[in-house]
Amino acid sequence: MMHFTCDQCGKEMRPDQDPRFEIKIECRAIHDVTELTEDDLDDDHMETLSELLRDAEAGEESPLLPPPKQEMRFDLCPDCHDRFRRDPLGKEQSQKFYFSKN
């Protein structure tokens, strides 16, 4: 039997009895194309290309390349799904302040 727990609150969910929601998030770098200038055309990009190839061969991440696409998957219970739907980036939660009663 498959076993699922909510990735947010840890509640156990039975596959055939409890509702469960799957959230998939894809994160990738976006580069806006800008206009080419004369400086861009005058630059010799061979050294930059050599650095990229050297880093790739060494298995190192290059600061010149965007990070690879990242995909994430989460199982949520109905309560956590509702909270996620209302505030997917968690902005509401991060703006709450809790003060002790002195």
Residue pairs with C-beta under 8 A, 6 or more apart in sequence:
1 15
2 15
3 12
4 12
4 13
4 14
4 15
4 18
4 20
4 75
5 11
5 12
5 13
5 75
6 13
6 75
6 76
6 77
6 80
7 74
7 75
7 76
8 74
8 76
8 77
8 80
8 83
8 84
9 77
9 79
9 80
11 77
11 80
13 19
13 20
13 75
13 77
18 77
19 77
19 78
20 75
20 76
20 77
21 75
21 76
21 77
21 78
21 81
22 73
22 74
22 75
22 76
23 73
23 74
23 75
23 76
23 81
23 84
24 71
24 72
24 73
25 71
25 72
25 73
25 74
26 69
26 70
26 71
26 72
27 69
27 70
27 71
27 72
28 66
28 68
28 69
28 70
29 66
29 67
31 66
48 64
51 62
51 64
52 62
52 64
52 65
55 61
55 62
56 62
61 67
76 84
86 92
87 93
